[in-house]
Amino acid sequence: MPEQIVKIQPIEGEPMRFHSPSISQPTMPHLIDLMAYDGNGECSCWSFRGEKRSNMLAGKPTHTPLTRCKHIRAAITFMGEKLVEDYGRIVAGGQA
């Protein structure tokens, strides 16, 4: 079954931190911090707080799907796309 599209919203004034709507609790978005755990990231969702963080603390390889929930992976993709867009503007002679 394909993974659902995850919406990511940067938190103004908090670099590398994001909100993502929760499907099960729409009034309580997930909080994602990409700088936590030496760049592995941290999320307030059940998947991260249970299995993913446990894997990390047990010594499983970090920066992989074993230790990153879909929200962390979506925030990383969001940042990668932003980096490419900004770099394209800089190369074209504009501002990022």
Chimera marker file (.cmm) of the C-alpha trace (Angstrom):
<marker_set name="trace">
<marker id="1" x="0.000" y="0.000" z="0.000" r="1" g="1" b="0" radius="0.5"/>
<marker id="2" x="1.534" y="3.369" z="-0.980" r="1" g="1" b="0" radius="0.5"/>
<marker id="3" x="2.405" y="5.815" z="1.772" r="1" g="1" b="0" radius="0.5"/>
<marker id="4" x="0.014" y="8.761" z="2.115" r="1" g="1" b="0" radius="0.5"/>
<marker id="5" x="1.186" y="12.219" z="1.112" r="1" g="1" b="0" radius="0.5"/>
<marker id="6" x="2.345" y="14.040" z="4.221" r="1" g="1" b="0" radius="0.5"/>
<marker id="7" x="1.812" y="17.795" z="4.417" r="1" g="1" b="0" radius="0.5"/>
<marker id="8" x="4.614" y="19.815" z="5.985" r="1" g="1" b="0" radius="0.5"/>
<marker id="9" x="4.351" y="23.355" z="7.367" r="1" g="1" b="0" radius="0.5"/>
<marker id="10" x="7.512" y="25.181" z="8.505" r="1" g="1" b="0" radius="0.5"/>
<marker id="11" x="7.216" y="26.860" z="11.909" r="1" g="1" b="0" radius="0.5"/>
<marker id="12" x="8.001" y="30.552" z="11.492" r="1" g="1" b="0" radius="0.5"/>
<marker id="13" x="10.996" y="31.659" z="13.533" r="1" g="1" b="0" radius="0.5"/>
<marker id="14" x="12.019" y="28.065" z="14.338" r="1" g="1" b="0" radius="0.5"/>
<marker id="15" x="14.454" y="26.836" z="11.678" r="1" g="1" b="0" radius="0.5"/>
<marker id="16" x="14.302" y="23.121" z="10.914" r="1" g="1" b="0" radius="0.5"/>
<marker id="17" x="11.058" y="22.658" z="12.884" r="1" g="1" b="0" radius="0.5"/>
<marker id="18" x="7.761" y="21.801" z="11.231" r="1" g="1" b="0" radius="0.5"/>
<marker id="19" x="4.163" y="20.845" z="11.859" r="1" g="1" b="0" radius="0.5"/>
<marker id="20" x="2.367" y="18.065" z="10.024" r="1" g="1" b="0" radius="0.5"/>
<marker id="21" x="-1.378" y="17.477" z="10.383" r="1" g="1" b="0" radius="0.5"/>
<marker id="22" x="-2.352" y="14.368" z="12.302" r="1" g="1" b="0" radius="0.5"/>
<marker id="23" x="-4.889" y="12.104" z="10.634" r="1" g="1" b="0" radius="0.5"/>
<marker id="24" x="-6.075" y="10.607" z="13.926" r="1" g="1" b="0" radius="0.5"/>
<marker id="25" x="-6.050" y="13.895" z="15.902" r="1" g="1" b="0" radius="0.5"/>
<marker id="26" x="-6.678" y="16.766" z="13.447" r="1" g="1" b="0" radius="0.5"/>
<marker id="27" x="-6.506" y="19.458" z="16.160" r="1" g="1" b="0" radius="0.5"/>
<marker id="28" x="-3.054" y="18.282" z="17.343" r="1" g="1" b="0" radius="0.5"/>
<marker id="29" x="-0.435" y="18.486" z="14.571" r="1" g="1" b="0" radius="0.5"/>
<marker id="30" x="2.762" y="16.501" z="14.864" r="1" g="1" b="0" radius="0.5"/>
<marker id="31" x="5.869" y="18.495" z="15.791" r="1" g="1" b="0" radius="0.5"/>
<marker id="32" x="8.983" y="17.612" z="13.781" r="1" g="1" b="0" radius="0.5"/>
<marker id="33" x="12.487" y="18.769" z="14.720" r="1" g="1" b="0" radius="0.5"/>
<marker id="34" x="15.076" y="17.849" z="12.093" r="1" g="1" b="0" radius="0.5"/>
<marker id="35" x="18.044" y="18.833" z="14.271" r="1" g="1" b="0" radius="0.5"/>
<marker id="36" x="17.227" y="16.422" z="17.105" r="1" g="1" b="0" radius="0.5"/>
<marker id="37" x="19.320" y="13.309" z="17.639" r="1" g="1" b="0" radius="0.5"/>
<marker id="38" x="22.276" y="14.644" z="15.635" r="1" g="1" b="0" radius="0.5"/>
<marker id="39" x="20.185" y="15.276" z="12.537" r="1" g="1" b="0" radius="0.5"/>
<marker id="40" x="18.189" y="12.052" z="12.574" r="1" g="1" b="0" radius="0.5"/>
<marker id="41" x="15.173" y="14.133" z="13.553" r="1" g="1" b="0" radius="0.5"/>
<marker id="42" x="12.415" y="13.680" z="16.087" r="1" g="1" b="0" radius="0.5"/>
<marker id="43" x="8.640" y="13.670" z="15.736" r="1" g="1" b="0" radius="0.5"/>
<marker id="44" x="5.780" y="13.707" z="18.214" r="1" g="1" b="0" radius="0.5"/>
<marker id="45" x="3.895" y="10.957" z="16.323" r="1" g="1" b="0" radius="0.5"/>
<marker id="46" x="3.301" y="7.486" z="17.749" r="1" g="1" b="0" radius="0.5"/>
<marker id="47" x="5.487" y="5.828" z="15.117" r="1" g="1" b="0" radius="0.5"/>
<marker id="48" x="8.544" y="7.813" z="16.145" r="1" g="1" b="0" radius="0.5"/>
<marker id="49" x="7.878" y="7.814" z="19.888" r="1" g="1" b="0" radius="0.5"/>
<marker id="50" x="7.459" y="4.058" z="19.834" r="1" g="1" b="0" radius="0.5"/>
<marker id="51" x="9.247" y="1.979" z="17.242" r="1" g="1" b="0" radius="0.5"/>
<marker id="52" x="11.574" y="4.509" z="15.572" r="1" g="1" b="0" radius="0.5"/>
<marker id="53" x="13.090" y="6.024" z="18.715" r="1" g="1" b="0" radius="0.5"/>
<marker id="54" x="13.363" y="2.557" z="20.299" r="1" g="1" b="0" radius="0.5"/>
<marker id="55" x="15.285" y="1.353" z="17.241" r="1" g="1" b="0" radius="0.5"/>
<marker id="56" x="17.630" y="4.322" z="17.507" r="1" g="1" b="0" radius="0.5"/>
<marker id="57" x="18.247" y="3.852" z="21.225" r="1" g="1" b="0" radius="0.5"/>
<marker id="58" x="18.860" y="0.140" z="20.604" r="1" g="1" b="0" radius="0.5"/>
<marker id="59" x="21.716" y="1.046" z="18.254" r="1" g="1" b="0" radius="0.5"/>
<marker id="60" x="20.028" y="0.530" z="14.883" r="1" g="1" b="0" radius="0.5"/>
<marker id="61" x="21.496" y="2.646" z="12.063" r="1" g="1" b="0" radius="0.5"/>
<marker id="62" x="20.223" y="6.221" z="12.263" r="1" g="1" b="0" radius="0.5"/>
<marker id="63" x="19.260" y="8.442" z="9.332" r="1" g="1" b="0" radius="0.5"/>
<marker id="64" x="17.289" y="5.519" z="7.832" r="1" g="1" b="0" radius="0.5"/>
<marker id="65" x="13.619" y="4.482" z="7.717" r="1" g="1" b="0" radius="0.5"/>
<marker id="66" x="14.345" y="2.346" z="10.798" r="1" g="1" b="0" radius="0.5"/>
<marker id="67" x="14.689" y="5.540" z="12.847" r="1" g="1" b="0" radius="0.5"/>
<marker id="68" x="12.688" y="8.090" z="10.843" r="1" g="1" b="0" radius="0.5"/>
<marker id="69" x="8.895" y="8.228" z="10.613" r="1" g="1" b="0" radius="0.5"/>
<marker id="70" x="7.075" y="9.374" z="7.480" r="1" g="1" b="0" radius="0.5"/>
<marker id="71" x="6.774" y="12.899" z="8.902" r="1" g="1" b="0" radius="0.5"/>
<marker id="72" x="10.539" y="13.264" z="9.380" r="1" g="1" b="0" radius="0.5"/>
<marker id="73" x="11.152" y="11.881" z="5.885" r="1" g="1" b="0" radius="0.5"/>
<marker id="74" x="8.590" y="14.311" z="4.426" r="1" g="1" b="0" radius="0.5"/>
<marker id="75" x="10.206" y="17.278" z="6.206" r="1" g="1" b="0" radius="0.5"/>
<marker id="76" x="13.620" y="16.255" z="4.824" r="1" g="1" b="0" radius="0.5"/>
<marker id="77" x="12.148" y="16.025" z="1.329" r="1" g="1" b="0" radius="0.5"/>
<marker id="78" x="10.537" y="19.452" z="1.823" r="1" g="1" b="0" radius="0.5"/>
<marker id="79" x="13.910" y="20.937" z="2.823" r="1" g="1" b="0" radius="0.5"/>
<marker id="80" x="15.680" y="19.269" z="-0.116" r="1" g="1" b="0" radius="0.5"/>
<marker id="81" x="13.177" y="20.691" z="-2.582" r="1" g="1" b="0" radius="0.5"/>
<marker id="82" x="13.518" y="24.150" z="-1.001" r="1" g="1" b="0" radius="0.5"/>
<marker id="83" x="17.310" y="23.943" z="-1.253" r="1" g="1" b="0" radius="0.5"/>
<marker id="84" x="17.134" y="23.074" z="-4.961" r="1" g="1" b="0" radius="0.5"/>
<marker id="85" x="14.645" y="25.910" z="-5.624" r="1" g="1" b="0" radius="0.5"/>
<marker id="86" x="16.768" y="28.443" z="-3.730" r="1" g="1" b="0" radius="0.5"/>
<marker id="87" x="19.966" y="27.305" z="-5.432" r="1" g="1" b="0" radius="0.5"/>
<marker id="88" x="18.267" y="27.587" z="-8.844" r="1" g="1" b="0" radius="0.5"/>
<marker id="89" x="17.345" y="31.203" z="-8.060" r="1" g="1" b="0" radius="0.5"/>
<marker id="90" x="20.893" y="31.990" z="-6.973" r="1" g="1" b="0" radius="0.5"/>
<marker id="91" x="22.371" y="30.454" z="-10.149" r="1" g="1" b="0" radius="0.5"/>
<marker id="92" x="19.879" y="32.422" z="-12.236" r="1" g="1" b="0" radius="0.5"/>
<marker id="93" x="21.099" y="35.621" z="-10.576" r="1" g="1" b="0" radius="0.5"/>
<marker id="94" x="18.220" y="36.147" z="-8.166" r="1" g="1" b="0" radius="0.5"/>
<marker id="95" x="17.951" y="36.013" z="-4.423" r="1" g="1" b="0" radius="0.5"/>
<marker id="96" x="17.185" y="32.874" z="-2.462" r="1" g="1" b="0" radius="0.5"/>
<link id1="1" id2="2" r="1" g="1" b="0" radius="0.2"/>
<link id1="2" id2="3" r="1" g="1" b="0" radius="0.2"/>
<link id1="3" id2="4" r="1" g="1" b="0" radius="0.2"/>
<link id1="4" id2="5" r="1" g="1" b="0" radius="0.2"/>
<link id1="5" id2="6" r="1" g="1" b="0" radius="0.2"/>
<link id1="6" id2="7" r="1" g="1" b="0" radius="0.2"/>
<link id1="7" id2="8" r="1" g="1" b="0" radius="0.2"/>
<link id1="8" id2="9" r="1" g="1" b="0" radius="0.2"/>
<link id1="9" id2="10" r="1" g="1" b="0" radius="0.2"/>
<link id1="10" id2="11" r="1" g="1" b="0" radius="0.2"/>
<link id1="11" id2="12" r="1" g="1" b="0" radius="0.2"/>
<link id1="12" id2="13" r="1" g="1" b="0" radius="0.2"/>
<link id1="13" id2="14" r="1" g="1" b="0" radius="0.2"/>
<link id1="14" id2="15" r="1" g="1" b="0" radius="0.2"/>
<link id1="15" id2="16" r="1" g="1" b="0" radius="0.2"/>
<link id1="16" id2="17" r="1" g="1" b="0" radius="0.2"/>
<link id1="17" id2="18" r="1" g="1" b="0" radius="0.2"/>
<link id1="18" id2="19" r="1" g="1" b="0" radius="0.2"/>
<link id1="19" id2="20" r="1" g="1" b="0" radius="0.2"/>
<link id1="20" id2="21" r="1" g="1" b="0" radius="0.2"/>
<link id1="21" id2="22" r="1" g="1" b="0" radius="0.2"/>
<link id1="22" id2="23" r="1" g="1" b="0" radius="0.2"/>
<link id1="23" id2="24" r="1" g="1" b="0" radius="0.2"/>
<link id1="24" id2="25" r="1" g="1" b="0" radius="0.2"/>
<link id1="25" id2="26" r="1" g="1" b="0" radius="0.2"/>
<link id1="26" id2="27" r="1" g="1" b="0" radius="0.2"/>
<link id1="27" id2="28" r="1" g="1" b="0" radius="0.2"/>
<link id1="28" id2="29" r="1" g="1" b="0" radius="0.2"/>
<link id1="29" id2="30" r="1" g="1" b="0" radius="0.2"/>
<link id1="30" id2="31" r="1" g="1" b="0" radius="0.2"/>
<link id1="31" id2="32" r="1" g="1" b="0" radius="0.2"/>
<link id1="32" id2="33" r="1" g="1" b="0" radius="0.2"/>
<link id1="33" id2="34" r="1" g="1" b="0" radius="0.2"/>
<link id1="34" id2="35" r="1" g="1" b="0" radius="0.2"/>
<link id1="35" id2="36" r="1" g="1" b="0" radius="0.2"/>
<link id1="36" id2="37" r="1" g="1" b="0" radius="0.2"/>
<link id1="37" id2="38" r="1" g="1" b="0" radius="0.2"/>
<link id1="38" id2="39" r="1" g="1" b="0" radius="0.2"/>
<link id1="39" id2="40" r="1" g="1" b="0" radius="0.2"/>
<link id1="40" id2="41" r="1" g="1" b="0" radius="0.2"/>
<link id1="41" id2="42" r="1" g="1" b="0" radius="0.2"/>
<link id1="42" id2="43" r="1" g="1" b="0" radius="0.2"/>
<link id1="43" id2="44" r="1" g="1" b="0" radius="0.2"/>
<link id1="44" id2="45" r="1" g="1" b="0" radius="0.2"/>
<link id1="45" id2="46" r="1" g="1" b="0" radius="0.2"/>
<link id1="46" id2="47" r="1" g="1" b="0" radius="0.2"/>
<link id1="47" id2="48" r="1" g="1" b="0" radius="0.2"/>
<link id1="48" id2="49" r="1" g="1" b="0" radius="0.2"/>
<link id1="49" id2="50" r="1" g="1" b="0" radius="0.2"/>
<link id1="50" id2="51" r="1" g="1" b="0" radius="0.2"/>
<link id1="51" id2="52" r="1" g="1" b="0" radius="0.2"/>
<link id1="52" id2="53" r="1" g="1" b="0" radius="0.2"/>
<link id1="53" id2="54" r="1" g="1" b="0" radius="0.2"/>
<link id1="54" id2="55" r="1" g="1" b="0" radius="0.2"/>
<link id1="55" id2="56" r="1" g="1" b="0" radius="0.2"/>
<link id1="56" id2="57" r="1" g="1" b="0" radius="0.2"/>
<link id1="57" id2="58" r="1" g="1" b="0" radius="0.2"/>
<link id1="58" id2="59" r="1" g="1" b="0" radius="0.2"/>
<link id1="59" id2="60" r="1" g="1" b="0" radius="0.2"/>
<link id1="60" id2="61" r="1" g="1" b="0" radius="0.2"/>
<link id1="61" id2="62" r="1" g="1" b="0" radius="0.2"/>
<link id1="62" id2="63" r="1" g="1" b="0" radius="0.2"/>
<link id1="63" id2="64" r="1" g="1" b="0" radius="0.2"/>
<link id1="64" id2="65" r="1" g="1" b="0" radius="0.2"/>
<link id1="65" id2="66" r="1" g="1" b="0" radius="0.2"/>
<link id1="66" id2="67" r="1" g="1" b="0" radius="0.2"/>
<link id1="67" id2="68" r="1" g="1" b="0" radius="0.2"/>
<link id1="68" id2="69" r="1" g="1" b="0" radius="0.2"/>
<link id1="69" id2="70" r="1" g="1" b="0" radius="0.2"/>
<link id1="70" id2="71" r="1" g="1" b="0" radius="0.2"/>
<link id1="71" id2="72" r="1" g="1" b="0" radius="0.2"/>
<link id1="72" id2="73" r="1" g="1" b="0" radius="0.2"/>
<link id1="73" id2="74" r="1" g="1" b="0" radius="0.2"/>
<link id1="74" id2="75" r="1" g="1" b="0" radius="0.2"/>
<link id1="75" id2="76" r="1" g="1" b="0" radius="0.2"/>
<link id1="76" id2="77" r="1" g="1" b="0" radius="0.2"/>
<link id1="77" id2="78" r="1" g="1" b="0" radius="0.2"/>
<link id1="78" id2="79" r="1" g="1" b="0" radius="0.2"/>
<link id1="79" id2="80" r="1" g="1" b="0" radius="0.2"/>
<link id1="80" id2="81" r="1" g="1" b="0" radius="0.2"/>
<link id1="81" id2="82" r="1" g="1" b="0" radius="0.2"/>
<link id1="82" id2="83" r="1" g="1" b="0" radius="0.2"/>
<link id1="83" id2="84" r="1" g="1" b="0" radius="0.2"/>
<link id1="84" id2="85" r="1" g="1" b="0" radius="0.2"/>
<link id1="85" id2="86" r="1" g="1" b="0" radius="0.2"/>
<link id1="86" id2="87" r="1" g="1" b="0" radius="0.2"/>
<link id1="87" id2="88" r="1" g="1" b="0" radius="0.2"/>
<link id1="88" id2="89" r="1" g="1" b="0" radius="0.2"/>
<link id1="89" id2="90" r="1" g="1" b="0" radius="0.2"/>
<link id1="90" id2="91" r="1" g="1" b="0" radius="0.2"/>
<link id1="91" id2="92" r="1" g="1" b="0" radius="0.2"/>
<link id1="92" id2="93" r="1" g="1" b="0" radius="0.2"/>
<link id1="93" id2="94" r="1" g="1" b="0" radius="0.2"/>
<link id1="94" id2="95" r="1" g="1" b="0" radius="0.2"/>
<link id1="95" id2="96" r="1" g="1" b="0" radius="0.2"/>
</marker_set>
